[in-house]
Amino acid sequence: MESGPAIFAGAVFALFGAGLLVWTGTRLWRREPVGLGVSRIASSALAGMAGAVALTLGGYCLTRL
């Protein structure tokens, strides 16, 4: 019963984290701002950390089946 929600949560976290990291990397590669009105370094660091945390949580959820 508990593996269904863990699979769903793990997939959502992993997809969000991967998407955020790809989006951030693409914005940086094109030299476009990651966040409007914020330092480029600060916004890319925050987005990168959020993506890494989401991927880590997704992996954690998927290993706890």
N, C-alpha and C positions, 0 to 999 in steps of 0.2 A: 504493500500500500504506500509506503513512503518513498519508493524509488521513482515514481512518476513525477512528483513535484521536484525532486532533486535533479532529475534529468532535464526538466523544463527550465528550472532556475539556472543550472549549469550551462545549458545551451544559450539562454538569453544573455547571461553574463559574458560568455565567451564570444558570442557574435557582436555584442556591443563593444567589448574591449578591442576586438580585432578591427572592427569598423572605425572606431575612434582613432586607433593608431594608424591605420591606412589613411584616413582623412587628414590627420595631422601631418603625416609624412608628405602627403601630396601637396598640402598647402605650403609647407616649408620648402619643398623642392621647386615649386613655382614662384617662390618668394612673395607669397600673398600672406596677409595677416591671418593669424589663427583666431584672434579675438579682436573685435573692433574697440579702439580706444585703450588698449592695454599693451604693455611692452611685449614685443615679439618673443623675447626670451622667456618671460614669465608665463605667457599664455601657452607657449609650446611645452614648457616644462610641466605645467599643471595638467594640460591635456594628455601628455605622455604618461604622467604618473597615474592619472585616472584610468587610462586605457590599460596600463600594466596591472593595476589593482583589480580591474574588472576581469581581465584574463586570469589572474591568479584565483579570484573567487570562483570563476567558472571551472577551472581545473580542480579546485577543492571540492566543489559540489559534485563534479562528475566522478571523483575518486571515492566519494563516500557512499557509493551505491551498495 
